[in-house]
């Protein structure tokens, strides 16, 4: 089977919308568009331009859903953009492995990480593991994220949502929904579960943003991505090592104590995996939720008929949350490596070759979602992949839904109207991305007496 190849240069800037070159013959013009689209979707800057990103993915899904990308400065890989192909890889697990590559990074970054840390990544969390390690490590925290366990936390989440909204309600001047509502609401939830003080929320925000946004001009902790990632990783270690020591000495009823005292396959959790576990929970437990809330609010503003319907029919809040998850898909991609030859999307993936799974493209797949480019709060069914699939399905998915439900149920009845006060800003990241600034202006309903 022949391969459709793409030669993409790291030095090329990402343009806004892939467009045909009318000077080229039809086949060459299509290949040129595919090269531009592939470059766009693997560029951090591309994920800051949602319209351009969706146009690029639409082209790839239609013309080259399993595309071989060989770009200078990056190890080659297969770019997967369709829901069906991505689902096959994640649902089946083997013959695809998480190691040794989890995200698309440059050769320079991988080499510098290897020299600095002795491995090509800063953390070894659940995303970097396969069974039997994955199952054993996931079992440590899994009981804390079940619906039954989280039910005890729900009254506090509802009270916290009321507190966050009440301190904003009544303001007529513009404010940043992300900074004032989505971020403080989501970070406190996971920090409370970990048993960590509110005074430390800002530090964990800074470190987690730096970890997943090493190329974003606002979030990065250093100018060079490798330095930025390492700085975030070392920062997490410096913070959580004393937390673990404290919990081992005096265990409490919190998730930090569970991780600190955990035994995995009969042995104490190694230091590296332990601080990686803390960082994974702290980062994954807030950033994706904040992005879903901000992106969901933006979608409601851009589709006022959907906002009006949601307020008139509160029973639609559950499907609305699922649509917000599909629409925003903060976790953008992961990489898996084939352990043996396998056919996928009409292409032969050879043993040792990597596949990059782009979940936000899968969630706009026209063959799966009717009117995929429309935001519809009553969408059913909605088989989105915002939380992944299979053994690596997001461990915090129930927490995310619980928090989104609590905030929306608190916020929406108080809103009379809402509009954009300035254009939103999106993060530059191919790992975790979304709206990081959403300036809005609201009119508020008088509280019920």
C-alpha positions as CSV (number, residue, x, y, z in Angstrom):
1,X,0.0,0.0,0.0
2,X,1.5,3.4,-1.0
3,X,1.9,6.1,1.6
4,X,0.7,9.7,1.3
5,X,3.7,11.6,2.5
6,X,4.1,15.1,3.8
7,X,7.3,17.0,4.1
8,X,6.6,19.9,6.5
9,X,9.3,22.4,7.5
10,X,9.5,23.7,11.1
11,X,10.7,27.0,9.8
12,X,7.5,27.7,8.0
13,X,5.0,29.9,9.8
14,X,1.5,28.6,10.3
15,X,-0.9,30.6,8.0
16,X,-4.5,31.3,9.0
17,X,-6.4,29.2,6.5
18,X,-5.0,26.4,4.2
19,X,-5.9,27.5,0.7
20,X,-5.2,26.0,-2.8
21,X,-2.4,27.2,-5.0
22,X,-4.1,27.9,-8.3
23,X,-0.8,27.9,-10.1
24,X,-0.3,24.1,-9.5
25,X,-2.0,21.2,-11.2
26,X,-4.9,19.7,-9.2
27,X,-3.0,16.8,-7.6
28,X,0.0,19.0,-6.8
29,X,-2.3,21.7,-5.4
30,X,-4.0,19.1,-3.1
31,X,-0.7,17.9,-1.9
32,X,0.4,21.5,-1.2
33,X,-2.8,22.1,0.8
34,X,-2.3,18.9,2.8
35,X,1.3,19.9,3.6
36,X,0.1,23.2,4.8
37,X,-2.8,21.7,6.8
38,X,-0.5,19.2,8.5
39,X,2.0,21.9,9.4
40,X,-0.8,24.0,10.8
41,X,-2.3,21.4,13.1
42,X,1.1,20.4,14.6
43,X,2.0,24.0,15.3
44,X,1.2,25.5,18.7
45,X,0.2,28.7,17.0
46,X,-2.3,26.8,14.9
47,X,-4.3,25.9,18.0
48,X,-4.6,29.6,18.8
49,X,-6.6,30.1,15.6
50,X,-9.7,27.9,15.9
51,X,-11.2,28.7,12.5
52,X,-8.0,27.9,10.7
53,X,-7.5,24.7,12.8
54,X,-11.0,23.4,12.0
55,X,-10.5,24.1,8.3
56,X,-7.2,22.3,8.3
57,X,-8.6,19.2,10.1
58,X,-11.6,19.2,7.7
59,X,-9.3,18.9,4.7
60,X,-7.2,16.2,6.4
61,X,-10.3,14.1,7.3
62,X,-11.6,14.3,3.8
63,X,-8.4,13.8,1.8
64,X,-5.7,12.2,4.0
65,X,-7.2,10.9,7.3
66,X,-4.1,8.8,8.0
67,X,-1.2,10.9,6.8
68,X,2.6,10.2,7.0
69,X,4.3,13.4,8.2
70,X,8.1,13.6,7.9
71,X,9.2,17.1,9.0
72,X,12.7,18.4,9.6
73,X,13.4,18.7,13.3
74,X,10.8,16.2,14.4
75,X,10.6,12.4,14.3
76,X,8.2,11.2,11.6
77,X,4.7,10.0,12.5
78,X,1.3,9.2,11.2
79,X,-1.3,12.0,11.7
80,X,-4.8,10.6,12.5
81,X,-7.8,12.9,12.1
82,X,-10.9,10.7,11.9
83,X,-13.0,9.5,14.8
84,X,-13.1,5.9,13.7
85,X,-9.3,5.5,13.3
86,X,-8.5,7.2,16.5
87,X,-11.1,5.1,18.4
88,X,-9.6,1.9,17.0
89,X,-6.2,2.8,18.4
90,X,-7.4,3.9,21.8
91,X,-10.1,1.2,22.2
92,X,-7.8,-1.7,21.4
93,X,-4.7,-0.5,23.1
94,X,-2.2,-3.2,21.8
95,X,-0.6,-3.2,19.4
96,X,-0.2,0.5,20.2
97,X,2.0,1.5,23.2
98,X,2.2,4.7,25.2
99,X,6.0,4.5,25.4
100,X,8.4,5.9,24.3
101,X,6.6,8.9,22.9
102,X,3.5,10.6,24.3
103,X,3.3,14.0,22.6
104,X,4.8,15.6,19.5
105,X,7.9,17.5,20.3
106,X,11.0,18.5,18.4
107,X,14.1,16.3,18.2
108,X,16.0,19.0,20.0
109,X,13.5,19.0,22.9
110,X,13.7,15.2,23.2
111,X,17.5,15.2,23.1
112,X,17.8,18.0,25.6
113,X,15.4,16.3,28.0
114,X,17.3,13.0,27.6
115,X,20.6,14.7,28.4
116,X,19.0,16.6,31.4
117,X,16.8,13.9,32.9
118,X,17.9,10.7,31.3
119,X,14.5,10.2,29.6
120,X,12.6,12.0,26.8
121,X,9.9,13.3,29.1
122,X,9.6,15.3,32.3
123,X,6.9,13.2,33.9
124,X,5.9,9.6,33.9
125,X,2.2,9.7,34.6
126,X,-0.7,7.5,33.5
127,X,-0.5,8.8,29.9
128,X,3.0,7.5,29.6
129,X,2.2,4.0,31.0
130,X,0.9,0.7,29.6
131,X,-0.3,-2.3,31.5
132,X,0.6,-3.8,33.9
133,X,2.0,-0.5,35.3
134,X,-0.9,1.6,34.0
135,X,-3.6,-0.5,35.8
136,X,-1.6,-0.6,39.0
137,X,-1.0,3.1,39.1
138,X,-4.5,4.1,38.0
139,X,-5.9,2.0,40.9
140,X,-4.2,4.3,43.4
141,X,-6.5,7.3,42.8
142,X,-9.4,5.7,40.9
143,X,-11.6,5.2,44.0
144,X,-11.5,9.0,44.7
145,X,-12.9,9.8,41.2
146,X,-15.9,7.5,41.1
147,X,-19.4,9.0,41.0
148,X,-20.1,7.5,44.5
149,X,-17.0,9.0,46.0
150,X,-17.6,12.4,44.4
151,X,-21.2,12.5,45.6
152,X,-19.9,13.4,49.0
153,X,-18.1,16.4,47.5
154,X,-21.0,17.7,45.5
155,X,-22.5,20.0,48.2
156,X,-19.2,21.7,48.6
157,X,-18.8,22.1,44.9
158,X,-22.2,23.7,44.7
159,X,-21.4,26.0,47.5
160,X,-18.1,27.0,45.9
161,X,-19.8,27.6,42.6
162,X,-22.3,29.9,44.4
163,X,-19.4,31.8,46.1
164,X,-17.5,32.2,42.8
165,X,-20.6,33.5,40.9
166,X,-21.9,35.7,43.7
167,X,-18.7,37.7,43.9
168,X,-19.1,38.6,40.2
169,X,-22.9,38.9,39.9
170,X,-24.1,42.4,39.6
171,X,-21.0,43.7,37.9
172,X,-21.8,45.8,34.8
173,X,-18.3,46.5,33.7
174,X,-16.4,44.0,31.5
175,X,-14.6,41.1,33.2
176,X,-12.6,38.1,32.1
177,X,-14.8,35.0,32.6
178,X,-11.8,32.7,32.4
179,X,-9.7,34.6,35.0
180,X,-12.6,35.5,37.4
181,X,-14.8,32.4,37.2
182,X,-13.5,29.4,35.3
183,X,-9.9,29.2,36.6
184,X,-10.5,30.0,40.3
185,X,-13.5,27.7,40.4
186,X,-11.7,24.7,38.8
187,X,-8.3,24.9,40.6
188,X,-9.8,25.0,44.1
189,X,-11.8,21.8,43.4
190,X,-8.8,19.6,42.7
191,X,-6.6,21.3,45.3
192,X,-9.3,20.6,47.9
193,X,-9.4,17.0,46.9
194,X,-5.6,16.9,47.4
195,X,-6.0,18.6,50.8
196,X,-3.8,21.6,49.7
197,X,-4.3,25.2,50.9
198,X,-6.0,27.9,48.8
199,X,-2.9,30.0,49.3
200,X,-1.0,27.6,47.0
201,X,-3.5,27.7,44.1
202,X,-1.7,30.4,42.2
203,X,1.6,28.5,42.3
204,X,0.1,25.3,41.0
205,X,-1.7,27.2,38.3
206,X,1.7,28.7,37.2
207,X,3.4,25.3,37.2
208,X,0.6,23.5,35.4
209,X,0.3,26.2,32.8
210,X,4.0,26.1,32.2
211,X,4.0,22.3,31.9
212,X,1.4,22.1,29.1
213,X,2.0,25.5,27.5
214,X,5.8,25.7,27.1
215,X,5.4,27.5,23.8
216,X,2.6,29.9,24.8
217,X,3.9,33.5,25.3
218,X,1.7,34.0,28.3
219,X,2.0,30.6,30.0
220,X,5.6,29.5,29.4
221,X,8.1,29.7,32.3
222,X,11.1,30.2,30.0
223,X,11.8,31.2,26.4
224,X,13.0,27.8,25.3
225,X,10.3,25.0,25.4
226,X,12.7,22.5,26.9
227,X,13.8,24.8,29.7
228,X,10.2,25.8,30.3
229,X,9.0,22.2,30.6
230,X,11.9,21.3,32.9
231,X,11.3,24.3,35.1
232,X,7.7,23.3,35.5
233,X,8.6,19.7,36.3
234,X,11.3,20.7,38.8
235,X,8.8,23.1,40.4
236,X,6.2,20.4,40.9
237,X,8.9,18.2,42.5
238,X,10.0,21.0,44.8
239,X,6.4,21.5,45.9
240,X,5.1,18.0,46.2
241,X,8.1,16.2,47.7
242,X,7.5,18.0,51.1
243,X,3.8,17.4,50.8
244,X,4.5,13.6,50.4
245,X,6.9,13.6,53.3
246,X,4.3,15.4,55.5
247,X,1.6,12.9,54.5
248,X,3.7,9.9,55.1
249,X,4.5,11.2,58.6
250,X,0.9,12.3,59.4
251,X,-1.6,10.8,56.9
252,X,-4.9,12.7,56.5
253,X,-8.2,12.0,54.7
254,X,-7.1,13.5,51.4
255,X,-5.8,12.4,48.0
256,X,-2.3,13.7,48.8
257,X,-2.0,11.1,51.6
258,X,-3.2,8.3,49.4
259,X,-0.5,9.0,46.8
260,X,2.2,9.5,49.4
261,X,1.5,6.2,51.1
262,X,0.6,4.2,48.1
263,X,2.1,0.8,47.3
264,X,2.2,-0.3,43.6
265,X,2.6,-3.9,42.9
266,X,3.7,-4.4,46.5
267,X,6.3,-1.7,46.6
268,X,6.3,1.9,47.7
269,X,5.7,4.3,44.7
270,X,9.1,5.5,43.4
271,X,9.9,9.1,43.9
272,X,9.8,10.0,40.2
273,X,6.4,8.3,39.6
274,X,5.0,9.9,42.8
275,X,5.7,13.5,42.0
276,X,4.6,12.8,38.4
277,X,1.3,11.4,39.8
278,X,0.8,14.6,41.9
279,X,1.6,16.8,38.9
280,X,-0.8,14.8,36.6
281,X,-3.7,15.1,39.0
282,X,-3.1,18.8,39.8
283,X,-2.7,19.8,36.1
284,X,-5.4,17.5,34.6
285,X,-7.8,18.3,37.4
286,X,-8.3,22.0,36.6
287,X,-7.0,23.2,33.2
288,X,-9.2,21.1,31.0
289,X,-12.3,22.0,33.1
290,X,-11.5,25.7,32.9
291,X,-11.1,25.4,29.1
292,X,-14.4,23.6,28.8
293,X,-16.2,26.2,30.9
294,X,-14.7,29.2,29.0
295,X,-15.1,27.5,25.6
296,X,-18.7,26.5,26.6
297,X,-19.6,30.1,27.6
298,X,-18.1,31.4,24.4
299,X,-20.1,28.9,22.4
300,X,-23.3,30.0,24.2
301,X,-22.5,33.7,23.5
302,X,-21.9,32.9,19.8
303,X,-25.1,30.8,19.6
304,X,-27.6,32.9,21.6
305,X,-30.5,30.7,20.6
306,X,-28.8,27.8,22.3
307,X,-28.3,29.9,25.5
308,X,-31.9,30.9,25.5
309,X,-33.0,27.3,25.1
310,X,-30.8,26.1,27.9
311,X,-32.1,28.7,30.2
312,X,-35.7,27.8,29.3
313,X,-35.1,24.1,29.5
314,X,-32.7,23.3,32.4
315,X,-33.2,19.6,31.7
316,X,-30.8,20.0,28.8
317,X,-27.9,20.8,31.0
318,X,-26.4,17.3,30.8
319,X,-26.4,17.1,27.0
320,X,-25.2,20.7,26.9
321,X,-22.2,19.7,29.0
322,X,-21.4,16.9,26.6
323,X,-21.6,19.3,23.7
324,X,-19.3,21.7,25.4
325,X,-16.8,18.9,25.9
326,X,-17.1,17.9,22.2
327,X,-16.9,21.5,21.1
328,X,-13.8,22.5,23.1
329,X,-11.8,19.2,23.5
330,X,-9.0,20.8,25.5
331,X,-6.8,17.6,25.4
332,X,-5.6,18.0,21.8
333,X,-3.5,15.0,21.0
334,X,-1.5,12.1,22.2
335,X,1.0,9.8,20.5
336,X,1.1,6.0,20.4
337,X,3.7,3.7,18.9
338,X,2.8,0.5,17.0
339,X,4.4,-2.6,18.4
340,X,3.7,-4.6,15.3
341,X,2.5,-4.0,11.7
342,X,-1.1,-3.1,11.6
343,X,-3.6,-1.8,8.9
344,X,-5.3,1.5,9.8
345,X,-7.4,3.7,7.6
346,X,-6.1,2.0,4.4
347,X,-2.5,2.5,5.4
348,X,0.1,0.0,6.8
349,X,1.5,1.2,10.1
350,X,4.9,-0.5,10.6
351,X,6.1,-1.7,14.0
352,X,8.0,1.2,15.7
353,X,6.1,3.9,13.8
354,X,4.2,6.6,15.8
355,X,0.6,7.7,15.4
356,X,-0.6,11.1,16.6
357,X,-4.3,11.1,17.6
358,X,-6.0,14.4,17.3
359,X,-9.1,14.3,19.4
360,X,-10.4,17.7,18.5
361,X,-10.5,16.6,14.9
362,X,-12.3,13.4,15.8
363,X,-14.9,15.4,17.6
364,X,-15.7,17.4,14.4
365,X,-15.9,14.3,12.2
366,X,-18.8,14.7,9.8
367,X,-19.2,11.0,9.4
368,X,-20.0,10.6,13.1
369,X,-21.6,13.9,14.1
370,X,-24.5,15.3,12.1
371,X,-23.9,19.0,11.6
372,X,-20.5,18.6,13.2
373,X,-19.7,22.3,12.9
374,X,-22.8,23.4,14.7
375,X,-23.0,23.8,18.5
376,X,-26.2,22.0,19.6
377,X,-27.0,21.6,23.3
378,X,-29.5,18.8,22.6
379,X,-27.1,16.6,20.6
380,X,-27.8,12.9,21.1
381,X,-26.0,10.7,20.8
382,X,-22.7,12.4,21.4
383,X,-19.9,9.9,21.2
384,X,-17.2,12.5,21.7
385,X,-13.6,11.6,22.6
386,X,-12.9,14.6,24.8
387,X,-11.9,12.2,27.6
388,X,-10.1,9.7,25.4
389,X,-11.2,6.1,25.2
390,X,-10.3,2.7,26.5
391,X,-7.8,2.1,29.4
392,X,-6.5,5.7,29.2
393,X,-10.0,7.3,29.5
394,X,-9.6,10.4,31.7
395,X,-9.6,9.4,35.4
396,X,-11.2,12.7,36.3
397,X,-14.1,12.7,33.8
398,X,-16.8,12.5,36.5
399,X,-15.2,15.3,38.5
400,X,-15.2,17.5,35.3
401,X,-18.9,16.9,34.7
402,X,-19.8,17.5,38.3
403,X,-18.0,20.8,38.4
404,X,-19.3,22.0,35.0
405,X,-22.9,21.1,36.1
406,X,-22.6,22.9,39.4
407,X,-21.3,26.1,37.9
408,X,-23.7,26.2,35.0
409,X,-26.7,25.6,37.3
410,X,-25.6,28.4,39.5
411,X,-24.6,30.9,36.8
412,X,-27.2,30.6,34.1
413,X,-30.3,31.5,36.1
414,X,-28.6,34.7,37.3
415,X,-27.8,35.9,33.8
416,X,-30.1,38.3,32.0
417,X,-27.8,38.7,29.0
418,X,-24.1,38.2,28.1
419,X,-21.9,39.4,25.3
420,X,-18.3,39.5,24.3
421,X,-16.5,42.6,25.5
422,X,-13.3,41.8,23.4
423,X,-12.1,39.0,21.3
424,X,-11.1,35.8,23.3
425,X,-7.5,34.6,23.5
426,X,-6.6,31.0,22.8
427,X,-3.5,29.3,24.1
428,X,-0.6,28.2,21.8
429,X,-0.3,24.6,22.6
430,X,-0.8,21.2,20.8
431,X,-1.1,19.4,24.1
432,X,-3.8,21.1,26.2
433,X,-5.4,24.2,24.6
434,X,-8.5,26.4,24.6
435,X,-9.7,29.9,25.5
436,X,-7.4,31.4,28.2
437,X,-9.1,34.8,28.2
438,X,-12.7,35.6,27.6
439,X,-13.7,39.2,28.2
440,X,-17.5,39.5,28.6
441,X,-20.1,41.9,29.8
442,X,-23.2,40.7,31.6
443,X,-26.6,42.0,32.6
444,X,-27.9,40.2,35.8
445,X,-31.3,39.2,36.9
446,X,-32.5,40.4,40.3
447,X,-32.1,37.7,42.9
448,X,-35.2,35.8,44.0
449,X,-36.4,37.1,47.3
